[in-house]
Amino acid sequence: MNQQKRVRRPRRSGAVAILVCGLWTANPGLSSAATVVADLPCYAPGQRALITGAGYTPNGEVALGFTVIGDQGGRGSSTLLTWANGAGAIALRVRTPTIPLLESPATVLLSATDQEQAQQGQPLLATAHWKISIFNVFVFPWEIGVGDPGRRAQYNASGFTTAVGRTLYAHYVRGGKLLKTVAVGRLKGPCGDLFKRARQFPFRPVPAGVYKIKLDASRHYPNNSPGRTFGHVTVSRRDAVR
């Protein structure tokens, strides 16, 4: 879809809600090329991204063009018009769009064009890109409520954007009591992902019963850390491990 939004032009003082006043002190005459950058390499849908840049015409209009390309080829686009401050810099926050689960992770391509330079036939163009990832944890046997301590399963975790570099843990609760906490692996990449095949219950003993298993980035349990809870995972007497 194509949308165009216009941000109200700031007064000559440069004071406007989406611009960070006093942030830029560089002499605009020293800028040789326009730049634009996002503050993070990956965002969750709906999360606000801080877009900053420099090297534009002081107090001039800047056109920001966003193109979102999904993992399955879906596309979307929008345009936002804003103004540089007196030092030729921009700073604004934009909300990351929502995307379908099957299109995650998606890539956002941003182009920033100096409109005054464009009218003169010599536009200052800057580009940047980042990811959008939906938070999700999937372990197929647990999804259907089956736990088999003797078998391995594929752990798919994505979108832990605030826990990049930390460890993903699995907390095993039976009868309302924590039985074991196990480190599954490191959340890597720009979006905090983990794709690993490992044992479903990497410890012993594993009594028969119904388990609640939570996967999150906290070593301690209980906690308020974002994660995924599989509420009814049954280990049969046949599959129990002494």
Long-range contacts (C-beta under 8 A, 24 or more apart in sequence): 1-76, 1-77, 1-78, 2-77, 2-78, 2-79, 3-77, 3-78, 3-79, 4-78, 4-79, 4-80, 4-81, 5-78, 5-79, 5-80, 5-81, 6-80, 6-81, 7-80, 7-81, 7-82, 7-83, 7-92, 9-61, 9-83, 10-59, 10-83, 10-85, 12-59, 12-86, 14-59, 14-85, 14-86, 16-83, 18-82, 18-91, 18-92, 18-93, 19-82, 19-83, 19-85, 19-90, 19-91, 19-92, 20-52, 20-91, 21-85, 23-52, 23-89, 23-91, 24-54, 24-85, 24-87, 24-88, 24-89, 24-91, 25-87, 26-54, 26-87, 26-89, 27-87, 28-55, 28-58, 28-86, 28-87, 28-88, 31-55, 31-88, 33-124, 33-126, 34-112, 34-114, 34-124, 34-125, 34-126, 35-126, 36-64, 36-90, 36-110, 36-112, 36-126, 36-127, 36-128, 37-128, 38-110, 38-128, 38-130, 40-130, 40-161, 41-130, 41-131, 41-190, 41-191, 42-105, 42-130, 42-131, 42-132, 42-133, 42-161, 42-164, 42-189, 42-190, 42-191, 42-192, 43-96, 43-130, 43-131, 43-132, 43-133, 43-161, 44-96, 44-132, 44-133, 44-134, 44-135, 44-159, 44-161, 45-96, 45-97, 45-98, 45-99, 45-132, 45-134, 46-95, 46-96, 46-98, 47-95, 47-96, 47-161, 48-93, 48-94, 48-95, 48-96, 49-93, 49-94, 49-95, 49-96, 49-130, 50-91, 50-92, 50-93, 51-90, 51-91, 51-92, 51-93, 51-94, 51-110, 51-128, 52-89, 52-90, 52-91, 53-89, 53-90, 53-91, 53-112, 53-126, 54-87, 54-88, 54-89, 54-90, 55-88, 55-124, 55-126, 56-84, 56-88, 56-89, 56-90, 56-112, 56-114, 56-124, 57-84, 57-88, 57-114, 57-115, 57-116, 57-117, 57-124, 58-84, 58-85, 58-86, 58-87, 58-88, 59-83, 59-84, 59-85, 59-86, 60-84, 60-88, 60-114, 60-115, 60-116, 61-115, 61-116, 62-90, 62-112, 62-113, 62-114, 62-115, 63-112, 63-113, 63-115, 63-118, 64-110, 64-111, 64-112, 65-110, 65-111, 65-112, 65-113, 66-94, 66-108, 66-109, 66-110, 67-108, 67-109, 67-110, 68-97, 68-99, 68-106, 68-107, 68-108, 68-109, 68-132, 69-106, 69-107, 69-109, 70-99, 70-100, 70-102, 70-103, 70-104, 70-106, 71-102, 71-103, 71-104, 71-105, 71-106, 72-102, 72-103, 74-99, 74-100, 74-103, 74-106, 81-115, 96-132, 97-132, 99-132, 99-134, 101-134, 101-136, 104-132, 104-133, 104-134, 104-136, 104-158, 104-159, 105-131, 105-132, 105-133, 105-134, 105-158, 105-159, 105-191, 106-131, 106-132, 106-133, 107-131, 107-132, 108-132, 130-190, 131-190, 131-191, 133-158, 133-159, 133-161, 133-191, 133-192, 133-193, 134-158, 134-159, 135-159, 135-160, 135-161, 135-226, 136-228, 137-215, 137-227, 137-228, 139-200, 139-215, 139-230, 141-200, 141-233, 142-200, 142-213, 142-230, 142-233, 143-230, 145-230, 145-232, 145-233, 145-234, 146-233, 146-234, 147-200, 147-201, 147-211, 147-213, 147-233, 147-234, 147-235, 147-239, 148-200, 148-235, 148-239, 149-199, 149-200, 149-201, 149-204, 149-206, 149-235, 149-239, 149-240, 149-241, 150-239, 150-241, 151-199, 151-200, 152-197, 152-198, 152-199, 152-200, 153-197, 153-198, 153-199, 153-200, 154-195, 154-196, 154-197, 155-184, 155-185, 155-194, 155-195, 155-196, 155-197, 155-198, 155-215, 156-194, 156-195, 157-184, 157-187, 157-192, 157-193, 157-194, 157-195, 157-215, 158-191, 158-192, 158-193, 158-194, 159-191, 159-192, 159-193, 160-187, 160-191, 160-192, 160-193, 160-194, 160-217, 160-226, 161-191, 161-192, 162-192, 162-226, 163-187, 163-192, 163-217, 163-225, 163-226, 164-188, 164-189, 164-190, 164-191, 164-192, 165-192, 166-192, 166-217, 167-217, 167-219, 168-194, 168-215, 168-216, 168-217, 169-215, 169-216, 169-217, 169-218, 169-219, 169-221, 170-213, 170-214, 170-215, 171-213, 171-214, 171-215, 171-216, 171-221, 172-201, 172-203, 172-211, 172-212, 172-213, 173-211, 173-212, 173-213, 173-214, 173-221, 174-207, 174-209, 174-210, 174-211, 174-212, 175-209, 178-221, 179-211, 181-219, 181-220, 181-221, 183-219, 184-215, 187-217, 201-235, 201-241, 204-241, 204-242, 205-240, 205-241, 205-242, 206-235, 206-240, 206-241, 207-235, 207-240, 208-235, 208-236, 208-237, 208-239, 208-240, 209-234, 209-235, 210-234, 210-235, 211-235
